[in-house]
Amino acid sequence: MWQTIKVGFHKLGSPPIFYRVCQVLSPWLWAGFAVSLVIGLYYALYVVPPDYQQSDSFRILYIHVPSAWQAMAGYLVMSILAVIALVWRIRTTEIMAMSAAPIGAAFTLICLATGSIWGRPMWGTFWAWDARLTSMLILLFIYLGIMGLYAAFEDKRKGARVACILILVGLVNIPIIHFSVEWWTTLHQGRGISFVGESTMDASMKPPLIWMIVATKLLFTAALLDRSRNELIEQDRRKGWIRQKLGASV
Amino acid sequence: MFKSLLALLRRDLRLAIRHGGESLMPLLFLFAVLILVPLGVGPGPNLLSAIAPGMVWVAALLASLLALEGLFRPDLEDGTLEQWWTAPAPVGLLVTTRLFSHWLITGLPVILFAPLAAQMLYLPDHALPVLMLTLVIGTPILSLIGGLASALTLGTKRGSVLLSILIFPLVVPVLIFATGAVSAVADGLSPQAHLGLLTSLLILAVVLAPLATTAALKLNVE
């Protein structure tokens, strides 16, 4: 049993097998995303009662919080891929780490944008130089730096490995974002949701949030597999196996 | 081992002295920025003394960027960099030595001329020692982060634009804590917390940055 898992895992390092696995998994992940998104949004917009203070405007939380979490979780996933890529020099993980960066950047941007829209009526301002907001903005620029560095190299493998080092350097920012609301008490509120112990959030507001978190995780994974597959096609477009996969017409 | 480190340091400093004018560019740039600030925002002493710590620090940061392009690239082009792997000293220490000479050339002059810069922007006198202290702790971090970024971009053609984009998010904490310390003193508060955090950043950078820089150099030399 263990042996089969191990061999199967090793096989993922081979581009044609990786390609096939991405191709098979991707539709299921997209379907799962669509289902959890519809359920999550239905609960978030129709079932959950309005907040006693913020009335309906708090509902943007169901986009803001999951995308913020995914922006950070995506960075962690990317860092794990970067370690694997640097230590074992597996090409498919290099490609996956590089494909994760734009997705993470998109989630960071969604988080900043929704936070800004939410901040206008609640805080009276679109932006504040608060610790959490600033560290999230830094995260966005780290993501952009990784993408820029990778794009600047002509040799894609070398570019990927150099960018992986930058990923690990940028990792120091993640705990700073996570603890910023505890270390510096400025404008952004503290953590309202916890899965172990008491949340400061009302229990009725929680189920749609969990659905939305599941949805963003699935969206990230599905997009990651699709992007990796595209990157693989682009890099190997002159190679035999990819021509075979896409049909000989290419 | 120490011999080869010393030889590298001596060579770098001698090159800097022989290049004379070129080595003074960061300092001149610093003062160009500091002269433009009062002309741009207006010469009112109240406003200037409020923004003085931030302006001195931003200027120091920009000045340290100037010399980064030449940090490893000439050595890569003439092949000296590859020789580092055959040197008797570990590459990590050679990297640290190179960054130390970069700091001597760009960081130290900024610290020495900080009192003059502080006067130009009406920084309160009692805040000056803390400003100097933050520069002493902070400018080595700028050199370390700058060295890392220039090693990362070594293999690319248009490195310099990328360089500033990579450095900017990494130096934000340095800027925040350094100017925080100076502003705290100027407002009559204790700068201890900010200085402690700044020092911990320095320790973190001294330990980790040369490792990452060496790894990046190795990938680009291969």
Boltz contact constraints between the chains, C-beta under 6 A:
constraints:
  - contact:
      token1: [A, 138]
      token2: [B, 169]
      max_distance: 6.0
  - contact:
      token1: [A, 138]
      token2: [B, 172]
      max_distance: 6.0
  - contact:
      token1: [A, 141]
      token2: [B, 169]
      max_distance: 6.0
  - contact:
      token1: [A, 142]
      token2: [B, 169]
      max_distance: 6.0
  - contact:
      token1: [A, 145]
      token2: [B, 165]
      max_distance: 6.0
  - contact:
      token1: [A, 145]
      token2: [B, 166]
      max_distance: 6.0
  - contact:
      token1: [A, 148]
      token2: [B, 162]
      max_distance: 6.0
  - contact:
      token1: [A, 148]
      token2: [B, 165]
      max_distance: 6.0
  - contact:
      token1: [A, 152]
      token2: [B, 156]
      max_distance: 6.0
  - contact:
      token1: [A, 152]
      token2: [B, 162]
      max_distance: 6.0
  - contact:
      token1: [A, 153]
      token2: [B, 155]
      max_distance: 6.0
  - contact:
      token1: [A, 153]
      token2: [B, 156]
      max_distance: 6.0
  - contact:
      token1: [A, 161]
      token2: [B, 219]
      max_distance: 6.0
  - contact:
      token1: [A, 162]
      token2: [B, 152]
      max_distance: 6.0
  - contact:
      token1: [A, 162]
      token2: [B, 216]
      max_distance: 6.0
  - contact:
      token1: [A, 162]
      token2: [B, 219]
      max_distance: 6.0
  - contact:
      token1: [A, 165]
      token2: [B, 212]
      max_distance: 6.0
  - contact:
      token1: [A, 165]
      token2: [B, 215]
      max_distance: 6.0
  - contact:
      token1: [A, 165]
      token2: [B, 216]
      max_distance: 6.0
  - contact:
      token1: [A, 166]
      token2: [B, 152]
      max_distance: 6.0
  - contact:
      token1: [A, 169]
      token2: [B, 212]
      max_distance: 6.0
